[in-house]
Amino acid sequence: MTRIAILGAAGRMGGALIRCAQRFEQLKVVATIEQPGSKAIGEDAGLLAGIGKAGLLITDKLEAANAADILIDFTFHTAIREHIDYAVKAGKGLVIGTTGLTPEEGQAVSKAAAAIPVVWAPNMSLGVNLLFALVEQTARILGCNYDVEIVETHHHFKKDAPSGTALRLGEKAAAARNQDFKSVVCYGRSGMVGERPKGEIGIHAVRAGDVVGDHTVMFTTEGERIELSHRASSRDAFAVGALRAAGWLNGRVPGLYDMKDVLGL
């Protein structure tokens, strides 16, 4: 049995994690934690998640996670350092689904992985992680003779752009083509930009309505176009992946893992 603490329990992803945890016989949510000042403090986590009273109250005390084996973090990037520090001191495994981390925060995650096992992925969906592998394989086969364009769409509440998933897709394509991603990426276009440079990777972010998350990668040349797409219709897709990662992580040696490791890809 893997005992789980959910950080960001009152958020949209927190509720999805609480609901979806019921599908896993070997997982048990033992702590639900929110930031200080949250209106959800003291509320029953099950009622907030829509599954009925669970007898598990939301708290703002990280120490509530002492009873857990693994922490799942879907919060905001500014809280990640505090959560990492706690996990390292308490010796807890950590699954990070929070996006928009700064380079310095990313370095802190990597440093923590020397002491505890960490799964860190920009997208926990099983389907998206298969998409990563397919994009990598396609880019390697087609090379720079095919233009690569990435279009992502998310709800209008999302704070970071482009999405971490879109960035990872671009990084996968660039690495497979032996390119330096930062040197070839183009974030949108405006004005008289001239002809598209060979090898450029375009990334475009759309924010609209309540879209959970759509990603399309286009490989295009004269005469044909290949499109690889993933569309999430529910946050349950991300929650199921994160919960699967938590079960997989329990008992692992310290290290930085991603969903590719979890799925054995």
N, C-alpha and C positions, 0 to 999 in steps of 0.2 A: 504494500500500500504506500503510495506517495502522497504526502500531506502538502497542501498548497496554500500559500498566502497570495492574495490578489491585491496588488497596489493599483489604485485608481478604480476601486470597486464600484463606485457610484456612477462612473462614466458609461458611455455606450458600449465600449469594449468590456468593461468590468461586468456589466450585466450579462453580456453574451457569454463570458467565461463562466459565470455562476450558473447560467442555464445549461450550457453545454457540458459542464463537468458531470452532470447527472448521467451522461451517456457512457462514462468511463468507470468501470467497476473498480479499477485499481487506483483511482484518484479520489482524494477527499479534500474539499476546501475547509481549512481550519481557521483562517483569518482573512478578514476583509478590511482594507485600510484605505483611508482617504487623507487628503491634505488638511492641515489644521484650518479651521474656519469653514469647512464644508458644511452645508445645510443637512447633509446626509448623516453626519455623526450621530450615533445612537439609534439610527434606524435599522430595522431588520433587513439584511442584505437580500434575503429571498423575496421579500415583499417588493423591494425596489426592482429586482430582476424579473418580477412577474411570475415566479414559480410558487408563491405562497410562503407562509412563515417558515423560516429555516432555523430560527433560534440562534442566529449568528449576527451579532450587532456590528455595524461599521464603526471603526475607531480611527483616531488620528495618531495612535501610538505604534511606531514601527516595532516595538518590542512584542506586540501581539503576534508577530511572525516567528517568535522563538519556537512555537509549537510546530512550525512547518519544516519540510525538507527543502522545498523549492519555492522561490518567489517568482511571480509573473508580473512584469512591470509594463503597464500601458498607461503612462501618465503624461507628463510634459517634460521636455528635455532638461529644463532647469532644475528638476528634482532628482536627476539621475545620479549626481555625485553623492548626495546624501544616501540614496538607496544602495549604491555600490559600497560605500563605506560601511553601512550596516551589514550588508551581506558578507563582506570580507571578515569583519570582526566576529560575526556570528557563525561563520563557516557554512553559509547557505548557498546552494546553487541558484542561478539567476537566469530567467528567460526574459529577454528584452525585446519588446515589440514597439517601444516608443520610437518615433521617428523625429527627424529634424535636429539630431545631435550636432553640436559644433565639433570641429576637428579636435579641440581640446577635450571635450567630453568623450569623443570616440577613443582618444588615447587613454583616458581614464578607464574605460571599459576594457581595453586591451591589457592594461596594467593589472587590473583586478583579476583577469583570467589566469594570471600566474599563480593565484592563490586559491581560486574557486572555479568550478565548472560554469561556463557561461554559454548560452545559446543566444546569439544576437543576429537578427535578420530584419531587413527592411519590410518584409512581408511574410507572415506566418502561414498563408494559405498554401495548402498542398499543391493546388493547381498552378499557382504562380511560381512555385519553386520548380515544378516541371517545365514551366515556360522558360525560366532562366536557363535550364539545361538545353532546351530546344533552340533557343536563340544563340547560345554559345556554339552549338553544333552547326547551325545554319550559317552563321557568320564565318566559321572556319572553312566551310566548304565553298561558299560563294566568294569570299574575299572582298577586296575593295572595289571590284568592278560593279558591285551592287550598292546603291545608295541605301542608307539606313535612316529611317525616320521613326521616332517614338512619340505616340500621342497618349496622354493619360488624362482621365476625367475623374474628378471627385466632387463631393458635396461642397456647398459654399461655406461650410464651417471649418474646413481644413485650413490650417494656418501656414503650412510650409509648401513651397512649390519650387521646382517640380517635386513630385513624390519621391520618397526614398526608393520605391520599387522601380520607377522610371530611370533613376540614376543607376541603380544596379543593373538594369537591362542594358543601358548604354555601356557600362563598364564591362559587362560580359561580352558584348559585341566587339568592343575595342580590343580587349585582351585576346580574343580568338583571332583577330586580324593583326596581332602584334603591333597595336597602336597604343600611344599614350592618350588615355581618354580625355584628360584636361586639355590636350593640345588640339583635339579634333571635334569637341562637342560644340554645338551651337544651340543656344536657348532661345528659340523663337526667331522670327525675322521681321524686319520692318524697313520700309524705304527701298532705295536703290542699292540692294546688297550685291548685285552682280551675279554672275553664274555661280552655281553651287560647286564648291571645291571638291575634287575627288577625295573620297575617304572621310568626308565630314559626317558626323552623326548628329541629327537634329532631334531636339526634345521640346515638346510643346505641352503646356499645362492648361487644362480647361477646368473651371470651377462653376458648378451649376447645380441647383436644386438639392436633391437628396441622394445623388449617385454614390453608391457605396465605394466603388472603385473599378474603373475600366482601364485596361492597358492594351495597346496594339503596337506591334513592331512590324514595320514594313521594310521588306528587302525589294528594291525596285531597280530595274535596268530597262534599256530600250526593248520593248516587246513583251515584257512580263512583270508581274508583281506578286510577291508572296507576302501574305499577312498572317502573323501569329498573334492571336488575341486571347485575353482572359477577361471575363466579366464577373464580378462578384455581386450577387443579388442580396446577400445578407452578411452581416458581420460574423455570423456563426462560422463562416469559412475560415476566418482568421483565428477565431477562438479555438476551434477544433485543432488547428495546426499548433497553436501555442500550448494547448493541453497535452497533445501528443509529444511535443518537445519536452515538456516538464517531466512526463513519465520516463522518457528516454534518458534525460539528463541525470536523474536520481542515481547516485552511486558512481558517476563518472569521475575520472581524475580531473584535476584542474586543467583548464584549457579553453580556448576560444573556438566555439563550434557554430555552425550555421545549419539551416534546414537541409542543406545537401547532406550533411552528416546524419541528421535525424532520419532522413528518408533512404540513406544508403545509396545515393546517386553518385 
